[in-house]
Amino acid sequence: MDDFFDDIDDLEEILDEQTEEAASDPFGNNTSQIGSVVYYDPVGFTFMSASSDGSSLIDANIISDWRTIMLGTVINEYEDKTVDVLMCGFLMAEPLRLPHMYLYEDKRKYIQNYVKDMFRRFVGAFFKQIPAYNELLKLDIDMPTVSDILHIRENFPQIFESLRVCSDLKKFSEYINRFRSNYIYVMHKNKMYMMRLSDEEEKPDIIIPDAIYRADFICVFRHIKLNESKTYEQLDTEVEKFIQDNNEPS
């Protein structure tokens, strides 16, 4: 039982440490990709981003009619210009229900291994269903972390606005309701937990995996390198410079 309480203490610590960081407003920075949607362009063979707030060259309002493969929403960005993208769907049609045997005390210690195996199976099924583009087949797919979900919770609902405007509204509503209502399998320090946003509570609801509850598989695409699309501000600067350079007397 000591391990159980150690795990809970560990989670309380990370929630306290990262809530303040997650609460920072990434949308105040026009160069931030967080909240943009990421899609794969099968013509240019590149990953592209689009935003609904006018900060990107491509407007998310117009891409719903384009021939693209939608991946999801940017939730993290890094100094090397790569981003983490939360999948705009779930790996399973319904949340995972564990076999009845995992209700017994002597079987609970095997739950994490079973869930990890199921996650790998459904990731494998995902790769079989997507078009065979090399860039898609190389995607690094992972479970979300506790800090990922904290970041989403603290910036909800703005973080999904770009996805909303380029999605079917009924499907988007179903996606968000499922994301907010169900437990989701998450990782922290190589340990697995079940986490729910829990709007009514001060902190998210986090428990050790338990066969009593069903939980969803949603994945994060890690460190995607986006095509270097320029903002309107950058293009305006380049146009002004071009005009100045070409109007100078020879």
Backbone torsions as a table, in degrees:
resi	resn	phi	psi	omega
1	MET	NA	-22.4	179.4
2	ASP	-59.4	-40.1	-179.6
3	ASP	-60.2	-38.6	-179.5
4	PHE	-59.9	-51.1	-177.6
5	PHE	-69.0	-31.9	174.6
6	ASP	-61.7	-42.2	179.2
7	ASP	-62.2	-44.6	-179.1
8	ILE	-64.9	-42.0	177.3
9	ASP	-61.4	-40.2	179.9
10	ASP	-62.1	-41.9	179.8
11	LEU	-68.2	-41.2	176.9
12	GLU	-59.0	-38.1	-179.6
13	GLU	-65.7	-46.2	-177.7
14	ILE	-69.9	-34.1	177.0
15	LEU	-62.3	-43.9	179.9
16	ASP	-66.5	-40.1	-176.5
17	GLU	-70.1	-39.3	-168.9
18	GLN	-100.4	-12.4	179.5
19	THR	-61.4	-42.3	179.4
20	GLU	-63.2	-42.2	179.0
21	GLU	-66.4	-41.5	-178.7
22	ALA	-66.6	-26.2	-177.6
23	ALA	-77.0	-10.9	178.1
24	SER	-62.5	145.4	-172.4
25	ASP	-91.7	99.8	179.1
26	PRO	-71.8	-15.2	-175.6
27	PHE	-81.7	-5.9	175.3
28	GLY	-79.7	-8.0	-177.8
29	ASN	-108.6	113.2	-175.7
30	ASN	-66.1	-17.5	-179.4
31	THR	-90.7	-4.4	-177.9
32	SER	-73.2	139.3	176.2
33	GLN	-90.9	-11.2	-176.4
34	ILE	-61.1	131.2	-176.6
35	GLY	93.6	-12.4	174.8
36	SER	-74.6	157.8	172.3
37	VAL	-94.6	147.5	178.1
38	VAL	-118.0	133.9	178.0
39	TYR	-137.8	161.0	177.6
40	TYR	-101.0	129.1	178.5
41	ASP	-93.8	106.6	-176.3
42	PRO	-74.4	-6.5	176.1
43	VAL	-91.0	-47.1	179.5
44	GLY	-87.9	-6.7	-179.5
45	PHE	55.6	44.3	-179.6
46	THR	-139.2	158.5	172.0
47	PHE	-90.4	129.9	-176.3
48	MET	-123.2	160.0	175.6
49	SER	-123.4	154.9	177.2
50	ALA	-144.5	146.8	-177.3
51	SER	-130.8	152.2	179.6
52	SER	-93.5	-4.5	-174.4
53	ASP	-98.5	7.3	177.8
54	GLY	82.3	4.5	-177.4
55	SER	-84.2	-11.4	-179.2
56	SER	-116.7	159.2	179.9
57	LEU	-62.5	-37.4	-178.8
58	ILE	-98.6	128.6	-177.9
59	ASP	-90.6	127.5	-178.8
60	ALA	-62.5	-21.4	-179.4
61	ASN	-65.9	-20.0	-172.8
62	ILE	-107.3	-9.6	-170.8
63	ILE	-83.6	-7.1	-178.7
64	SER	-64.1	-24.6	-179.9
65	ASP	-94.4	-0.2	-178.4
66	TRP	-86.3	159.6	176.0
67	ARG	-84.4	88.7	-177.4
68	THR	-133.4	166.4	173.2
69	ILE	-115.3	106.1	-174.6
70	MET	-76.1	132.2	177.7
71	LEU	-100.7	-51.0	-179.1
72	GLY	156.0	-149.8	-170.5
73	THR	-111.8	135.8	176.8
74	VAL	-70.5	124.8	178.6
75	ILE	-115.7	-19.0	176.4
76	ASN	-142.8	149.6	172.8
77	GLU	-136.3	154.9	-172.2
78	TYR	-126.7	165.1	-177.8
79	GLU	-63.7	-26.0	179.2
80	ASP	-82.7	11.0	176.5
81	LYS	74.5	8.8	174.1
82	THR	-88.5	162.5	-177.2
83	VAL	-136.4	155.0	169.8
84	ASP	-100.1	137.3	-174.8
85	VAL	-124.4	123.4	175.1
86	LEU	-77.9	126.9	-177.3
87	MET	-59.9	137.7	-179.1
88	CYS	-87.2	42.2	179.7
89	GLY	-179.0	-172.9	-178.8
90	PHE	-122.3	153.5	-177.9
91	LEU	-74.5	-21.3	-178.9
92	MET	-121.9	152.4	178.4
93	ALA	-66.7	-31.2	179.3
94	GLU	-135.3	155.8	175.4
95	PRO	-56.9	151.1	-177.5
96	LEU	-73.2	128.5	173.0
97	ARG	-107.7	121.6	-177.2
98	LEU	-73.5	149.4	176.2
99	PRO	-57.2	151.0	-173.9
100	HIS	-58.1	-30.9	-175.7
101	MET	-62.3	-22.9	-177.8
102	TYR	-78.2	1.3	172.3
103	LEU	-76.3	-22.5	-177.3
104	TYR	-79.0	142.5	-174.2
105	GLU	-55.7	-42.3	-175.3
106	ASP	-73.5	-9.1	180.0
107	LYS	-104.0	-13.8	-173.7
108	ARG	-62.8	-30.4	-179.1
109	LYS	-66.4	-13.0	-179.9
110	TYR	-97.8	-1.7	-176.1
111	ILE	-59.9	-45.7	-176.8
112	GLN	-61.3	-40.6	178.7
113	ASN	-64.4	-39.9	178.9
114	TYR	-64.4	-45.6	-178.4
115	VAL	-64.6	-42.6	178.6
116	LYS	-60.6	-40.5	178.7
117	ASP	-64.5	-42.2	178.3
118	MET	-65.4	-39.3	178.1
119	PHE	-61.0	-45.9	178.3
120	ARG	-60.3	-38.9	179.8
121	ARG	-63.4	-44.3	-177.0
122	PHE	-75.3	-28.3	171.2
123	VAL	-64.9	-42.1	176.7
124	GLY	-60.8	-40.7	177.6
125	ALA	-65.5	-36.2	177.7
126	PHE	-60.9	-46.2	-179.2
127	PHE	-64.6	-30.4	178.4
128	LYS	-72.1	-24.0	-176.3
129	GLN	-90.1	-22.7	-177.2
130	ILE	-82.4	155.3	177.7
131	PRO	-59.3	150.1	-172.5
132	ALA	-84.5	61.8	171.7
133	TYR	-94.7	136.8	-175.7
134	ASN	-55.4	-41.0	-176.8
135	GLU	-64.7	-36.1	178.8
136	LEU	-71.6	-38.4	-177.8
137	LEU	-70.5	-15.8	179.4
138	LYS	-96.1	3.4	-178.6
139	LEU	-58.6	137.0	176.9
140	ASP	-93.3	105.8	-175.3
141	ILE	-103.7	132.6	-175.5
142	ASP	-140.9	161.6	169.2
143	MET	-71.4	151.2	173.3
144	PRO	-66.1	157.6	175.6
145	THR	-100.5	169.0	175.2
146	VAL	-57.3	-43.5	-178.8
147	SER	-66.4	-33.0	174.7
148	ASP	-58.3	-49.3	-177.2
149	ILE	-68.2	-36.3	175.7
150	LEU	-60.9	-43.5	-179.3
151	HIS	-62.4	-43.0	178.7
152	ILE	-64.1	-44.3	-177.8
153	ARG	-62.1	-42.7	-176.4
154	GLU	-73.3	-20.2	-179.3
155	ASN	-113.2	17.9	179.8
156	PHE	-82.9	139.5	5.2
157	PRO	-98.2	1.3	-174.8
158	GLN	-56.7	-31.3	-174.4
159	ILE	-66.0	-17.6	-179.9
160	PHE	-105.8	5.9	-174.0
161	GLU	-62.8	-43.6	-179.7
162	SER	-64.8	-37.4	176.8
163	LEU	-66.2	-37.5	-179.0
164	ARG	-60.6	-45.6	-172.9
165	VAL	-72.4	-17.4	179.8
166	CYS	-111.2	17.1	-178.0
167	SER	-118.1	158.7	167.1
168	ASP	-63.7	125.9	-171.0
169	LEU	-63.6	-35.6	179.4
170	LYS	-67.0	-46.0	-179.9
171	LYS	-67.3	-36.7	178.9
172	PHE	-64.4	-43.6	179.5
173	SER	-61.7	-42.1	178.3
174	GLU	-63.6	-40.5	179.8
175	TYR	-62.8	-49.1	-177.8
176	ILE	-66.0	-42.7	179.5
177	ASN	-61.6	-41.0	179.1
178	ARG	-67.9	-40.0	-179.6
179	PHE	-64.4	-37.8	-176.6
180	ARG	-82.2	-28.0	-170.2
181	SER	-91.1	-34.5	-170.3
182	ASN	-97.1	156.6	167.4
183	TYR	-66.6	147.0	177.3
184	ILE	-125.7	137.4	176.3
185	TYR	-72.6	127.3	-179.3
186	VAL	-133.7	164.8	179.1
187	MET	-119.8	150.7	170.8
188	HIS	-154.7	120.2	180.0
189	LYS	51.4	48.2	176.7
190	ASN	65.4	14.8	174.9
191	LYS	-116.9	149.0	-176.5
192	MET	-101.5	143.3	177.3
193	TYR	-139.4	168.9	171.9
194	MET	-113.3	129.3	-171.0
195	MET	-132.6	139.8	178.7
196	ARG	-131.7	141.1	-175.2
197	LEU	-61.0	-39.7	173.7
198	SER	54.1	73.8	-178.3
199	ASP	-57.8	-33.0	-174.6
200	GLU	-76.8	-18.4	-175.5
201	GLU	-98.5	157.7	178.7
202	GLU	-66.6	-34.7	179.3
203	LYS	-124.6	157.6	176.5
204	PRO	-60.5	157.0	178.9
205	ASP	-88.4	117.0	-178.8
206	ILE	-126.6	130.1	178.4
207	ILE	-136.6	160.9	171.6
208	ILE	-73.2	140.1	-177.4
209	PRO	-48.2	131.2	-174.2
210	ASP	-140.8	135.6	-177.1
211	ALA	-71.0	-10.6	178.4
212	ILE	-67.1	-32.2	-174.1
213	TYR	-109.7	148.5	171.1
214	ARG	-89.5	154.6	178.8
215	ALA	-147.2	154.4	-174.1
216	ASP	-96.4	152.0	167.9
217	PHE	-100.6	109.7	167.7
218	ILE	-122.6	143.3	-172.5
219	CYS	-118.5	163.5	176.2
220	VAL	-118.8	130.7	173.7
221	PHE	-88.6	116.4	-171.8
222	ARG	-90.7	139.9	169.5
223	HIS	50.7	55.6	174.8
224	ILE	-80.6	132.4	176.5
225	LYS	-90.5	115.6	-178.4
226	LEU	-86.8	152.2	172.2
227	ASN	-64.9	140.7	-175.6
228	GLU	-76.1	73.7	175.4
229	SER	-81.9	137.5	-174.4
230	LYS	-91.9	152.3	176.9
231	THR	-79.0	166.7	176.8
232	TYR	-61.1	-38.1	-179.8
233	GLU	-62.6	-41.8	178.2
234	GLN	-64.4	-41.1	180.0
235	LEU	-66.7	-40.9	178.1
236	ASP	-59.9	-41.8	179.1
237	THR	-62.8	-42.7	-179.3
238	GLU	-67.1	-38.7	178.9
239	VAL	-64.9	-44.2	178.7
240	GLU	-60.8	-42.0	179.5
241	LYS	-65.3	-40.2	179.2
242	PHE	-61.8	-43.7	179.8
243	ILE	-63.4	-44.5	179.9
244	GLN	-61.9	-44.9	-176.8
245	ASP	-64.0	-36.0	-176.3
246	ASN	-88.4	-8.8	176.3
247	ASN	-99.0	-5.0	178.9
248	GLU	-70.5	141.3	178.3
249	PRO	-64.5	140.1	-179.2
250	SER	-79.6	NA	NA
